[in-house]
Amino acid sequence: MELTAKQIAEFLNGKIEGNDAVTVNKVCKIEEGEVHGLSFLANPKYTHYIYDTKASVVILGEDVVLEKPTSATLIRVKDAYSSFATLLDIYEQYTNANMQERKGISSLAAINKEAKIEENCYIGEFTVIDRNAKIGKNAKIYPQVYIGENVTIGDNVTIFAGVKIYHDINIGNNCIIHSGVVIGADGFGFAPLPDGTFKKIPQTGNVVIEDDVEIGANTCVDRSTMGATIIRKGTKVDNLCQIAHNVTIGSNTVMSAQTGLAGSTHLGSYCFVGGQVGFAGHLTVGDRAKIGAQSGVFGDVKEDEQVFGYPAFSAKSSFRSSVLYKKLPEIEKRLRELEQKIKQYEDNK
C-alpha cells in the first residue's frame, strides 16, 4: 500500500511541513527509519532521532518544537501516538486482506457432534471442541486449541494456537486470546487442616469475558469459587498476568505484563496498571486509578488515585520518599557525626 504525505495528512486532519507528494509504503521506528518509511514521534526522549532519520514521513505532535531542520516531511497532529495507531490498524487490515484468509474446518480437528459451529469459522489442526460448546460467526481458532464443555464463544473472536479454555466459560464478541492463555483453571483455594495438610476447596464457578477484550500470551484467568471471575468490556490484559478466582476487572482497563491479582480483588474501570504489580486479595481499586510498575498494593485505592511503591501509596509521596532513600547513607553519616558531637559536648560539661 502506497500513500502520499498529503493523503495521510488529510486522513488524520494534520498539517504538513515539507513535501506533500512524498510517498510511503512501509512503517518503521524513527531510530530505524527507511526511505519511503512512515514513522512517528510521541516520546520526547526520541526527539534527537528526528534530525537524522531516513524515514520519509514522520507524524508528531502540534506542540513539539524542533531545534533544527529535518529532511523528513512532518505531519503535525494533536496526538501522534493515537494517530499512528490508527494508521497501523488500517495497514494491518490491508495486509490481512491481501493475505490468504484462513477458512474452513481442518479434517484433523476433533469436534464433538453436540458442539455448534456458526458460519464462516476457521478451526485449525488438532483443535478439540468439546460437547455443547458454541462457537460464534467468523471465529478464528488456530491449531492445538482446547475448548471445553458448555463453552460459549461470541462472533469475530480470534483464539491463537495453544489456548486452553476449560468448561462453562463465556467469551463475548470481538475478543482476541493469544497463545498459551489458560482460562478457567481452578482458583487457588485450599483449607488448612489440623495435621498440617491442605484440603482442596472446589471451584464451582466460571469465567465471564465480555466483548472487545484482549488477553496476552501465557496469561491465566482462574475460575471462581462461586459465581464468576469477570473481565468487563474493552479491557486489555498483557502477557504473563495472573487473574485469580472471583476477581472482577472493570471495563476499558489496561494491565501490563507480569501483574498478579489475588482472589476477590475488584479493579475498577479505565484503570492503568503498570508491569509487575501485585495486588493482595479482597481489595477494591476505584475507577481511573493508576498503579505504577512493580507496586505492591495491600490496601484499597480510591477513584482517580495514583499510587506507586512497595507498599504502594500516593505516587507523589512515594517519589519524594525515593529521593530520601537514595540519600540514606549520607543522612546516616551526618547522624553519626551529630551523635559524636553531642557525646563530646556532654563529656565536656
C-alpha positions, 0 to 999 in steps of 0.5 A, spaced: 500 500 500 502 506 497 500 513 500 502 520 499 504 525 505 498 529 503 493 523 503 495 521 510 495 528 512 488 529 510 486 522 513 488 524 520 486 532 519 494 534 520 498 539 517 504 538 513 511 541 513 515 539 507 513 535 501 506 533 500 507 528 494 512 524 498 510 517 498 510 511 503 509 504 503 512 501 509 512 503 517 518 503 521 521 506 528 524 513 527 531 510 530 530 505 524 527 509 519 527 507 511 526 511 505 519 511 503 518 509 511 512 512 515 514 513 522 512 517 528 514 521 534 510 521 541 516 520 546 520 526 547 526 522 549 526 520 541 526 527 539 534 527 537 532 521 532 528 526 528 534 530 525 537 524 522 532 519 520 531 516 513 524 515 514 520 519 509 514 521 513 514 522 520 507 524 524 508 528 531 505 532 535 502 540 534 506 542 540 513 539 539 518 544 537 524 542 533 531 545 534 533 544 527 531 542 520 529 535 518 529 532 511 523 528 513 516 531 511 512 532 518 505 531 519 503 535 525 497 532 529 494 533 536 496 526 538 501 522 534 501 516 538 493 515 537 494 517 530 499 512 528 495 507 531 490 508 527 494 508 521 497 501 523 490 498 524 488 500 517 495 497 514 494 491 518 487 490 515 490 491 508 495 486 509 490 481 512 486 482 506 491 481 501 493 475 505 490 468 504 484 468 509 484 462 513 477 458 512 474 452 513 474 446 518 481 442 518 479 434 517 484 433 523 480 437 528 476 433 533 469 436 534 464 433 538 457 432 534 453 436 540 458 442 539 455 448 534 459 451 529 456 458 526 458 460 519 464 462 516 469 459 522 476 457 521 478 451 526 485 449 525 489 442 526 488 438 532 483 443 535 478 439 540 471 442 541 468 439 546 460 437 547 455 443 547 460 448 546 458 454 541 462 457 537 460 464 534 460 467 526 467 468 523 471 465 529 478 464 528 481 458 532 488 456 530 491 449 531 492 445 538 486 449 541 482 446 547 475 448 548 471 445 553 464 443 555 458 448 555 463 453 552 460 459 549 464 463 544 461 470 541 462 472 533 469 475 530 473 472 536 480 470 534 483 464 539 491 463 537 494 456 537 495 453 544 489 456 548 486 452 553 479 454 555 476 449 560 468 448 561 462 453 562 466 459 560 463 465 556 467 469 551 463 475 548 464 478 541 470 481 538 475 478 543 482 476 541 486 470 546 493 469 544 497 463 545 498 459 551 492 463 555 489 458 560 482 460 562 478 457 567 483 453 571 481 452 578 482 458 583 487 457 588 483 455 594 485 450 599 483 449 607 488 448 612 487 442 616 489 440 623 495 435 621 498 440 617 495 438 610 491 442 605 484 440 603 482 442 596 476 447 596 472 446 589 471 451 584 464 451 582 464 457 578 466 460 571 469 465 567 465 471 564 469 475 558 465 480 555 466 483 548 472 487 545 477 484 550 484 482 549 488 477 553 496 476 552 500 470 551 501 465 557 496 469 561 491 465 566 484 467 568 482 462 574 475 460 575 471 462 581 469 459 587 462 461 586 459 465 581 464 468 576 471 471 575 469 477 570 473 481 565 468 487 563 468 490 556 474 493 552 479 491 557 486 489 555 490 484 559 498 483 557 502 477 557 504 473 563 498 476 568 495 472 573 487 473 574 485 469 580 478 466 582 472 471 583 476 477 581 472 482 577 476 487 572 472 493 570 471 495 563 476 499 558 482 497 563 489 496 561 494 491 565 501 490 563 505 484 563 507 480 569 501 483 574 498 478 579 491 479 582 489 475 588 482 472 589 476 477 590 480 483 588 475 488 584 479 493 579 475 498 577 474 501 570 479 505 565 484 503 570 492 503 568 496 498 571 503 498 570 508 491 569 509 487 575 504 489 580 501 485 585 495 486 588 493 482 595 486 479 595 479 482 597 481 489 595 477 494 591 481 499 586 476 505 584 475 507 577 481 511 573 486 509 578 493 508 576 498 503 579 505 504 577 510 498 575 512 493 580 507 496 586 505 492 591 498 494 593 495 491 600 490 496 601 484 499 597 485 505 592 480 510 591 477 513 584 482 517 580 488 515 585 495 514 583 499 510 587 506 507 586 511 503 591 512 497 595 507 498 599 504 502 594 501 509 596 500 516 593 505 516 587 507 523 589 509 521 596 512 515 594 517 519 589 519 524 594 520 518 599 525 515 593 529 521 593 530 520 601 532 513 600 537 514 595 540 519 600 540 514 606 547 513 607 549 520 607 543 522 612 546 516 616 553 519 616 551 526 618 547 522 624 553 519 626 557 525 626 551 529 630 551 523 635 559 524 636 558 531 637 553 531 642 557 525 646 563 530 646 559 536 648 556 532 654 563 529 656 565 536 656 560 539 661 
